């Protein structure tokens, strides 16, 4: 064995002891990167696809459980409530314990809940397990964003965020088609959950093996400290935020029928108070701590001092983070209005079957795929700030077609809805791709998953506001076709208002993104830098401590000429 091979083997042994894997191992961070990315994509797609499918399967649930339409809507609402309420919290937990492990657990629970939803014989139990499934979905989304951000870097990161955007947004539309198809089968909605169960469990095992396990090995020495840190999360702040989020979704859901009902306006008022209290507590925690110090025991003060707030000020005040939240709220609301209108106008006004209406959303999916493919191939075609501006502008153009629904007669889908869906897909894809890069890429390293969770929370609130306003504008009573077209046109006015607000907010509040630290292709290999090596003429033994560091291309070239370093 040569001296170089012997040295390499000894370094690999030291690396394994330090919690790292040799470069030949499938567990090494740089091995099977694209397959790991595919697993993450699959988990995210299952989450969003099942959400889209259930939007069109609500009627099937109503028929098979023999319940009212209002009660059946809780098959979707129970999921959305817990998804919106817990996504920021689980993003924070993922940042602490490890996004790989959090992702593995979340997709596993997601699959188990899918199976339980398929076999449960009563609707109450079905809605409960849908709520648990929403909690699991809340763990999948922020962790997927954070994992992709940690796997790739620089301009190349934009390519993978574009693909993530394409799959994440596109599979909601695909879910419409799949849901419409399953509605025609003998077992209806159950077919969806059986399929999701099998795919989720397989994905869970792959993510656990390739991402979760290596992550655990690297940090196992301080894993107990990490779990202890989870217990030190701000209980008051977390409970306030989750409660406020859940009540807000409940209020917006019931408010769609009527804002005169106590079940709508009471939760709304309480949720606003709770969210205001959360941000006041969250931002003023240190001030509260200093005021309490003279009046509490030393032990109580030390405990409160060790508490980690749910959304740290470092994230809230991060570059462009607050503006992105504002733009996301309006952009997602506009996107939801277009999707809802294209599908439900076809069903309620034109009398199409569910599967036909679901297929009519395909132009939106084509727009998503086309725009995301372009961005993936040409990552630098737009700067992130300009990407958000262009995306919201194109989405505004798409929404404009909905304002003429009452005026156009004959072939309305080909004249208006097709173009509206396609442009909304293109605009949504451009916006979402660059939004991920800006919101998560510029966030502090230790809060990547939390950043994704908070942005998704704002986006989900936008979706819920949109659905609430849509239901209010359309009304519940039966009416003639002409009046229904007029109501859908009013929905179009709301859509263009949301898109225009997103566009104006993007122009007026966003700043240029921070400069990336380097390109992932230049950081493709983890370079084992050997620190603390001491050589001596009287001995051939070197005592080295191996650490894995990411270096740029120029640093890598320099390292090749330095003794005691192995590239």
C-alpha positions as CSV (number, residue, x, y, z in Angstrom):
1,X,0.0,0.0,0.0
2,X,1.4,3.4,-1.0
3,X,1.9,6.2,1.6
4,X,-0.8,8.3,-0.1
5,X,-3.3,5.4,0.2
6,X,-2.4,4.7,3.8
7,X,-2.7,8.4,4.6
8,X,-6.1,8.5,2.9
9,X,-7.4,5.5,4.8
10,X,-6.3,6.9,8.1
11,X,-8.0,10.2,7.3
12,X,-11.2,8.4,6.5
13,X,-11.0,6.5,9.8
14,X,-10.6,9.8,11.7
15,X,-13.4,11.3,9.7
16,X,-15.8,8.5,10.6
17,X,-14.9,8.9,14.3
18,X,-15.6,12.6,14.0
19,X,-19.1,11.8,12.6
20,X,-18.2,12.2,8.9
21,X,-18.3,9.6,6.2
22,X,-15.6,8.8,3.6
23,X,-16.2,10.3,0.1
24,X,-16.9,6.7,-1.2
25,X,-19.8,6.2,1.2
26,X,-23.4,6.7,0.0
27,X,-23.9,8.6,3.3
28,X,-21.4,11.3,2.4
29,X,-23.2,14.6,1.8
30,X,-21.9,14.9,-1.7
31,X,-23.0,11.4,-2.9
32,X,-26.3,10.8,-4.6
33,X,-27.2,14.4,-4.3
34,X,-29.6,14.5,-7.1
35,X,-31.3,11.3,-5.9
36,X,-31.7,12.8,-2.4
37,X,-33.2,15.9,-4.1
38,X,-35.6,13.6,-5.9
39,X,-36.7,12.1,-2.6
40,X,-37.3,15.6,-1.2
41,X,-39.3,16.5,-4.3
42,X,-41.4,13.4,-3.9
43,X,-42.3,14.2,-0.3
44,X,-43.3,17.8,-1.1
45,X,-45.3,16.6,-4.2
46,X,-47.3,14.1,-2.1
47,X,-48.2,16.9,0.4
48,X,-49.3,19.4,-2.2
49,X,-50.9,16.8,-4.5
50,X,-53.1,15.4,-1.8
51,X,-54.2,19.0,-0.9
52,X,-55.2,19.7,-4.5
53,X,-56.9,16.4,-4.9
54,X,-59.1,16.9,-1.8
55,X,-60.3,20.2,-3.1
56,X,-62.2,18.3,-5.8
57,X,-62.9,15.3,-3.7
58,X,-65.0,17.1,-1.1
59,X,-68.2,16.3,-3.0
60,X,-67.2,12.6,-3.0
61,X,-66.7,12.7,0.8
62,X,-70.1,14.4,1.2
63,X,-71.8,11.6,-0.8
64,X,-70.0,8.6,0.7
65,X,-70.4,9.7,4.4
66,X,-73.9,11.0,3.6
67,X,-73.3,14.4,5.3
68,X,-74.0,18.1,4.4
69,X,-71.7,20.1,2.1
70,X,-70.7,22.4,5.0
71,X,-69.7,19.4,7.2
72,X,-67.9,17.8,4.3
73,X,-65.8,20.9,3.7
74,X,-64.1,20.1,7.0
75,X,-62.3,17.3,5.2
76,X,-60.2,20.1,3.7
77,X,-60.5,22.7,6.4
78,X,-59.2,20.4,9.2
79,X,-56.0,19.8,7.2
80,X,-55.5,23.5,6.4
81,X,-56.0,24.7,10.0
82,X,-53.3,22.5,11.4
83,X,-51.0,23.0,8.4
84,X,-51.1,26.8,8.8
85,X,-50.9,26.7,12.5
86,X,-47.9,24.4,12.9
87,X,-45.7,25.1,9.8
88,X,-43.6,27.8,11.5
89,X,-43.3,25.9,14.7
90,X,-42.1,22.7,13.0
91,X,-39.8,24.7,10.8
92,X,-38.2,26.0,14.0
93,X,-38.0,22.5,15.5
94,X,-36.4,21.2,12.2
95,X,-33.7,23.9,12.4
96,X,-32.8,22.7,16.0
97,X,-33.0,18.8,15.8
98,X,-32.0,18.5,12.1
99,X,-34.2,19.0,9.0
100,X,-33.4,15.5,7.7
101,X,-34.7,13.7,10.8
102,X,-37.7,16.1,11.0
103,X,-38.5,15.4,7.3
104,X,-38.2,11.6,7.8
105,X,-40.6,11.7,10.8
106,X,-43.1,14.1,9.0
107,X,-43.4,12.1,5.8
108,X,-43.8,8.9,7.8
109,X,-46.6,10.3,9.9
110,X,-48.1,11.8,6.8
111,X,-48.3,8.3,5.2
112,X,-49.7,6.6,8.3
113,X,-52.5,9.3,8.6
114,X,-53.3,8.7,5.0
115,X,-53.9,5.0,5.7
116,X,-56.1,5.9,8.7
117,X,-58.1,8.3,6.6
118,X,-58.8,5.6,4.0
119,X,-60.0,3.0,6.5
120,X,-61.8,5.1,9.2
121,X,-65.6,4.4,9.0
122,X,-67.0,7.7,10.3
123,X,-66.5,11.3,9.3
124,X,-65.5,12.7,12.7
125,X,-62.5,10.3,12.9
126,X,-61.7,11.1,9.2
127,X,-61.5,14.8,10.0
128,X,-59.4,14.2,13.1
129,X,-56.8,12.2,11.1
130,X,-56.9,14.8,8.3
131,X,-55.9,17.4,11.0
132,X,-53.0,15.2,12.1
133,X,-52.0,14.8,8.5
134,X,-52.0,18.6,8.2
135,X,-49.5,18.8,11.1
136,X,-47.3,16.2,9.3
137,X,-47.5,18.3,6.1
138,X,-46.5,21.3,8.1
139,X,-43.2,19.5,8.9
140,X,-42.5,18.5,5.3
141,X,-42.7,21.8,3.6
142,X,-40.2,24.0,5.6
143,X,-37.7,21.2,6.0
144,X,-37.7,20.5,2.3
145,X,-36.8,24.1,1.5
146,X,-34.0,24.1,4.2
147,X,-32.5,20.8,3.0
148,X,-32.3,22.0,-0.6
149,X,-30.7,25.2,0.5
150,X,-28.1,23.2,2.4
151,X,-27.4,20.8,-0.5
152,X,-26.8,23.5,-3.2
153,X,-25.4,27.0,-3.2
154,X,-24.8,30.1,-5.2
155,X,-26.4,30.6,-8.6
156,X,-27.0,26.8,-8.9
157,X,-29.3,27.0,-6.0
158,X,-31.8,29.0,-8.1
159,X,-32.0,26.0,-10.5
160,X,-33.1,23.6,-7.8
161,X,-35.4,26.1,-6.2
162,X,-37.0,26.5,-9.6
163,X,-37.5,22.7,-9.8
164,X,-38.9,22.7,-6.3
165,X,-41.3,25.5,-7.2
166,X,-42.4,23.7,-10.3
167,X,-43.1,20.4,-8.4
168,X,-44.6,22.1,-5.4
169,X,-47.0,24.4,-7.3
170,X,-47.6,22.1,-10.2
171,X,-48.7,19.1,-8.2
172,X,-51.6,21.1,-6.7
173,X,-52.9,21.3,-10.2
174,X,-52.0,17.7,-10.9
175,X,-53.9,16.8,-7.7
176,X,-57.1,18.4,-9.2
177,X,-56.8,15.9,-12.1
178,X,-56.0,12.9,-9.9
179,X,-58.8,13.8,-7.5
180,X,-61.3,14.1,-10.4
181,X,-60.2,10.7,-11.7
182,X,-60.4,9.0,-8.3
183,X,-63.9,10.5,-7.8
184,X,-65.1,8.4,-10.7
185,X,-63.7,5.1,-9.2
186,X,-65.6,2.6,-7.0
187,X,-63.8,3.6,-3.8
188,X,-63.6,7.3,-4.5
189,X,-61.4,9.4,-2.1
190,X,-60.0,6.2,-0.5
191,X,-58.0,5.5,-3.6
192,X,-56.1,8.7,-3.1
193,X,-55.2,7.9,0.5
194,X,-54.1,4.4,-0.3
195,X,-51.8,5.7,-3.0
196,X,-50.4,8.4,-0.8
197,X,-49.8,5.9,2.0
198,X,-47.6,3.6,-0.1
199,X,-45.6,6.4,-1.7
200,X,-45.1,8.2,1.6
201,X,-43.8,5.2,3.5
202,X,-41.3,4.4,0.6
203,X,-40.2,8.0,0.5
204,X,-39.8,8.1,4.3
205,X,-37.5,5.1,4.3
206,X,-35.3,6.6,1.5
207,X,-35.0,10.0,3.2
208,X,-34.3,8.4,6.6
209,X,-31.5,6.2,5.1
210,X,-29.9,8.8,2.9
211,X,-30.5,12.1,4.7
212,X,-31.8,11.5,8.3
213,X,-29.3,8.8,9.3
214,X,-26.1,10.6,8.1
215,X,-27.4,13.8,9.7
216,X,-27.9,12.0,13.0
217,X,-24.4,10.4,12.9
218,X,-22.9,13.9,12.4
219,X,-24.6,15.4,15.4
220,X,-25.3,12.4,17.7
221,X,-22.7,13.6,20.2
222,X,-24.9,16.7,21.0
223,X,-28.3,15.3,20.1
224,X,-29.5,15.3,23.7
225,X,-28.6,19.0,23.9
226,X,-30.6,19.6,20.7
227,X,-33.7,18.0,22.2
228,X,-33.2,20.0,25.4
229,X,-33.1,23.1,23.2
230,X,-36.5,22.1,21.8
231,X,-37.9,22.0,25.4
232,X,-36.5,25.5,25.8
233,X,-38.6,26.9,23.0
234,X,-40.9,29.7,24.1
235,X,-44.0,27.9,25.3
236,X,-46.1,31.1,25.7
237,X,-45.1,32.5,22.3
238,X,-45.5,29.2,20.5
239,X,-48.9,28.5,22.0
240,X,-50.1,32.1,21.2
241,X,-48.9,31.9,17.6
242,X,-50.4,28.4,16.9
243,X,-53.7,29.4,18.6
244,X,-53.9,32.7,16.7
245,X,-53.1,30.9,13.4
246,X,-55.7,28.2,13.9
247,X,-58.4,30.6,15.0
248,X,-57.7,32.9,12.0
249,X,-58.2,30.0,9.6
250,X,-61.4,28.9,11.4
251,X,-62.8,32.5,11.2
252,X,-62.0,32.9,7.5
253,X,-63.5,29.5,6.7
254,X,-66.8,30.2,8.6
255,X,-66.8,33.9,7.4
256,X,-67.1,32.7,3.9
257,X,-70.7,31.8,4.6
258,X,-71.6,34.8,6.7
259,X,-69.7,37.3,8.9
260,X,-72.8,37.8,11.0
261,X,-72.3,34.5,12.7
262,X,-70.5,34.5,16.1
263,X,-68.5,31.4,14.9
264,X,-66.9,33.7,12.3
265,X,-66.3,37.1,13.9
266,X,-65.5,35.9,17.5
267,X,-62.5,33.7,16.3
268,X,-61.4,36.5,14.0
269,X,-61.2,39.1,16.8
270,X,-59.5,36.7,19.2
271,X,-57.0,35.6,16.5
272,X,-56.1,39.2,15.7
273,X,-55.5,39.9,19.4
274,X,-53.4,36.7,19.8
275,X,-51.3,37.5,16.8
276,X,-50.7,41.1,17.9
277,X,-49.8,39.7,21.4
278,X,-47.4,37.2,19.9
279,X,-45.4,39.7,17.9
280,X,-45.3,42.1,20.9
281,X,-44.1,39.3,23.1
282,X,-41.7,38.0,20.5
283,X,-40.0,41.3,19.7
284,X,-40.1,42.6,23.3
285,X,-39.0,39.4,25.1
286,X,-35.6,40.8,26.2
287,X,-37.3,44.0,27.5
288,X,-39.8,41.9,29.4
289,X,-37.0,39.9,30.9
290,X,-35.1,42.9,32.1
291,X,-38.2,44.3,33.7
292,X,-38.9,41.0,35.5
293,X,-35.4,40.4,36.7
294,X,-35.7,42.3,40.0
295,X,-39.0,40.6,40.8
296,X,-38.3,36.9,40.1
297,X,-35.9,34.4,41.6
298,X,-32.5,33.7,40.1
299,X,-33.5,30.3,38.9
300,X,-36.6,31.6,37.2
301,X,-34.6,34.3,35.5
302,X,-31.9,31.9,34.3
303,X,-34.6,29.7,32.8
304,X,-36.3,32.6,31.0
305,X,-33.0,33.7,29.8
306,X,-32.3,30.3,28.2
307,X,-35.7,30.3,26.4
308,X,-35.6,30.5,22.6
309,X,-38.4,32.6,21.1
310,X,-40.3,31.0,18.2
311,X,-39.4,33.6,15.5
312,X,-36.2,35.4,16.5
313,X,-35.7,39.1,15.7
314,X,-32.7,38.1,13.6
315,X,-35.1,36.4,11.2
316,X,-37.9,39.0,11.3
317,X,-35.4,41.8,10.6
318,X,-33.4,39.7,8.0
319,X,-32.8,41.2,4.6
320,X,-36.1,41.4,2.6
321,X,-37.8,38.9,4.9
322,X,-40.8,41.1,5.9
323,X,-41.4,42.4,2.4
324,X,-41.4,38.9,1.0
325,X,-44.1,37.9,3.6
326,X,-46.3,40.8,2.4
327,X,-45.8,40.0,-1.3
328,X,-46.4,36.3,-0.7
329,X,-49.7,37.0,1.1
330,X,-51.2,38.8,-1.9
331,X,-49.5,36.7,-4.6
332,X,-50.8,33.4,-3.2
333,X,-54.3,34.9,-2.7
334,X,-54.4,35.8,-6.4
335,X,-53.0,32.4,-7.5
336,X,-55.7,30.6,-5.4
337,X,-58.5,32.7,-7.0
338,X,-57.4,31.8,-10.5
339,X,-57.3,28.1,-9.7
340,X,-60.6,28.1,-7.9
341,X,-62.3,30.1,-10.6
342,X,-61.1,28.0,-13.6
343,X,-62.3,24.7,-11.9
344,X,-65.5,25.8,-10.2
345,X,-66.8,28.0,-13.0
346,X,-66.6,25.0,-15.3
347,X,-68.6,22.9,-12.8
348,X,-71.2,25.4,-11.6
349,X,-71.8,27.6,-14.7
350,X,-70.9,25.3,-17.6
351,X,-72.0,22.1,-16.0
352,X,-68.9,20.1,-16.6
353,X,-68.1,16.9,-14.8
354,X,-65.4,17.1,-12.1
355,X,-62.8,15.3,-14.1
356,X,-63.4,17.6,-17.1
357,X,-63.1,20.7,-14.9
358,X,-60.0,19.3,-13.4
359,X,-58.4,18.8,-16.8
360,X,-59.2,22.5,-17.7
361,X,-56.5,23.5,-15.1
362,X,-53.8,22.0,-17.3
363,X,-52.8,25.3,-18.9
364,X,-51.8,26.5,-15.4
365,X,-49.6,23.5,-14.9
366,X,-48.1,24.0,-18.4
367,X,-47.3,27.6,-17.5
368,X,-45.7,26.5,-14.3
369,X,-43.5,23.9,-16.0
370,X,-42.5,26.1,-18.9
371,X,-41.5,29.0,-16.7
372,X,-39.7,26.8,-14.1
373,X,-37.8,24.9,-16.9
374,X,-36.6,28.2,-18.3
375,X,-35.4,29.5,-15.0
376,X,-33.7,26.1,-14.2
377,X,-31.8,26.2,-17.5
378,X,-31.0,30.0,-17.3
379,X,-30.7,30.7,-13.5
380,X,-29.3,34.2,-14.0
381,X,-32.0,35.4,-16.5
382,X,-33.4,37.6,-13.8
383,X,-32.2,38.9,-10.4
384,X,-34.4,37.6,-7.6
385,X,-35.9,41.1,-6.9
386,X,-36.8,41.5,-10.6
387,X,-38.1,37.9,-10.7
388,X,-40.6,38.7,-8.0
389,X,-41.7,41.9,-9.8
390,X,-42.0,40.2,-13.2
391,X,-43.8,37.2,-11.6
392,X,-46.5,39.3,-9.9
393,X,-46.9,41.5,-13.0
394,X,-47.6,38.4,-15.2
395,X,-50.0,37.1,-12.6
396,X,-51.8,40.4,-12.7
397,X,-52.2,40.1,-16.5
398,X,-53.7,36.6,-16.0
399,X,-56.2,37.9,-13.4
400,X,-57.3,40.6,-15.7
401,X,-58.9,38.1,-18.0
402,X,-61.3,37.1,-15.2
403,X,-62.8,40.6,-15.1
404,X,-64.6,39.9,-18.4
405,X,-66.4,36.7,-17.4
406,X,-69.9,38.3,-17.7
407,X,-69.2,40.1,-21.0
408,X,-67.9,37.3,-23.2
409,X,-70.3,34.7,-24.7
410,X,-69.4,31.5,-26.4
411,X,-66.1,29.5,-26.0
412,X,-65.4,31.4,-22.8
413,X,-62.8,28.9,-21.7
414,X,-60.7,29.3,-24.9
415,X,-61.1,33.1,-24.9
416,X,-60.5,33.8,-21.2
417,X,-60.0,31.0,-18.7
418,X,-57.2,29.2,-20.6
419,X,-55.1,32.4,-21.0
420,X,-55.8,33.4,-17.4
421,X,-54.7,30.0,-16.1
422,X,-51.6,29.9,-18.3
423,X,-50.4,33.4,-17.3
424,X,-51.1,32.8,-13.7
425,X,-49.0,29.6,-13.9
426,X,-46.1,31.5,-15.6
427,X,-46.3,34.4,-13.1
428,X,-46.7,32.1,-10.1
429,X,-43.7,30.0,-11.2
430,X,-41.4,33.0,-11.7
431,X,-42.5,34.5,-8.5
432,X,-42.2,31.4,-6.3
433,X,-38.8,30.4,-7.7
434,X,-37.2,33.7,-6.8
435,X,-39.1,34.1,-3.6
436,X,-37.6,30.9,-2.2
437,X,-34.1,32.1,-3.1
438,X,-34.7,35.5,-1.5
439,X,-36.6,34.5,1.6
440,X,-34.6,31.4,2.5
441,X,-31.3,32.2,0.9
442,X,-30.9,35.5,2.8
443,X,-32.2,34.1,6.1
444,X,-29.6,33.4,8.9
445,X,-28.1,29.9,8.5
446,X,-29.6,28.6,11.7
447,X,-33.2,29.6,10.7
448,X,-33.5,28.3,7.2
449,X,-36.5,25.9,7.8
450,X,-38.2,28.4,10.1
451,X,-37.9,31.0,7.3
452,X,-39.6,28.7,4.9
453,X,-42.3,27.9,7.5
454,X,-43.1,31.5,8.2
455,X,-43.3,32.4,4.5
456,X,-45.7,29.5,4.0
457,X,-47.8,30.6,6.9
458,X,-48.2,34.0,5.3
459,X,-49.0,32.4,2.0
460,X,-51.5,30.1,3.6
461,X,-53.2,33.0,5.2
462,X,-53.4,34.6,1.7
463,X,-55.1,31.4,0.4
464,X,-57.6,31.4,3.3
465,X,-58.5,35.0,2.8
466,X,-59.0,34.4,-0.9
467,X,-61.3,31.4,-0.3
468,X,-63.3,33.2,2.3
469,X,-63.8,36.2,0.0
470,X,-64.7,33.9,-2.9
471,X,-67.4,32.1,-1.0
472,X,-68.8,35.4,0.2
473,X,-68.9,36.9,-3.3
474,X,-70.5,33.8,-4.8
475,X,-73.0,33.2,-2.0
476,X,-74.6,29.9,-1.0
477,X,-78.1,30.3,-2.5
478,X,-79.1,28.9,-5.9
479,X,-79.3,31.4,-8.6
480,X,-79.6,31.7,-12.4
481,X,-76.7,31.4,-14.8
482,X,-76.5,35.1,-15.6
483,X,-76.3,36.1,-12.0
484,X,-73.7,33.5,-11.3
485,X,-71.5,34.8,-14.1
486,X,-71.8,38.3,-12.6
487,X,-70.7,37.0,-9.2
488,X,-67.7,35.2,-10.8
489,X,-66.8,38.5,-12.5
490,X,-66.7,40.1,-9.1
491,X,-64.4,37.3,-8.0
492,X,-62.2,38.4,-11.0
493,X,-62.1,41.9,-9.7
494,X,-60.9,40.6,-6.3
495,X,-58.2,38.5,-8.1
496,X,-56.7,41.4,-10.0
497,X,-56.8,43.6,-6.8
498,X,-54.7,40.9,-5.0
499,X,-52.3,40.5,-7.8
500,X,-51.9,44.3,-8.2
501,X,-51.2,44.6,-4.5
502,X,-48.5,42.0,-4.8
503,X,-47.0,43.8,-7.8
504,X,-47.0,47.2,-6.0
505,X,-45.6,45.7,-2.8
506,X,-42.8,44.0,-4.8
507,X,-41.8,47.3,-6.5
508,X,-41.9,49.5,-3.4
509,X,-40.6,47.3,-0.6
510,X,-38.1,44.8,-2.0
511,X,-34.3,45.4,-2.2
512,X,-31.7,43.5,-4.2
513,X,-30.7,40.1,-2.8
514,X,-27.5,39.7,-0.8
515,X,-24.5,38.5,-2.8
516,X,-24.3,34.6,-2.9
517,X,-21.3,33.1,-1.2
518,X,-20.4,30.8,-4.2
519,X,-21.6,28.4,-6.8
520,X,-22.6,24.9,-5.8
521,X,-20.7,23.5,-8.8
522,X,-17.5,25.1,-7.4
523,X,-18.4,23.7,-4.0
524,X,-19.1,20.2,-5.3
525,X,-16.6,18.4,-3.2
526,X,-16.2,18.6,0.5
527,X,-12.5,19.1,1.0
528,X,-11.0,17.4,4.0
529,X,-8.8,20.0,5.5
530,X,-6.3,18.6,7.9
531,X,-5.7,21.0,10.7
532,X,-3.2,20.9,13.5
533,X,-0.8,18.5,11.6
534,X,2.7,18.6,13.0
535,X,5.5,17.0,11.0
536,X,8.9,16.3,12.3
537,X,12.0,14.8,10.6
538,X,12.5,12.2,13.2
539,X,9.0,10.6,12.8
540,X,6.6,9.9,9.9
541,X,3.6,10.0,12.2
542,X,1.3,13.0,11.9
543,X,-1.4,13.8,14.4
544,X,-4.3,15.4,12.5
545,X,-7.8,16.5,13.2
546,X,-10.0,16.2,10.1
547,X,-12.8,18.6,9.5
548,X,-15.0,18.9,6.4
549,X,-15.2,22.4,5.1
550,X,-16.7,23.9,1.9
551,X,-14.2,26.0,-0.1
552,X,-14.4,27.9,-3.3
553,X,-12.6,27.0,-6.5
554,X,-9.7,29.3,-6.0
555,X,-9.2,28.2,-2.4
556,X,-9.3,24.6,-3.6
557,X,-6.5,25.3,-6.1
558,X,-4.4,26.8,-3.4
559,X,-4.9,23.9,-1.1
560,X,-3.5,21.4,-3.6
561,X,-0.1,23.0,-3.2
562,X,-0.1,23.1,0.6
563,X,1.4,20.2,2.6
564,X,-0.7,18.4,5.0
565,X,-3.9,18.9,3.0
566,X,-5.8,16.4,0.9
567,X,-8.3,17.5,-1.7
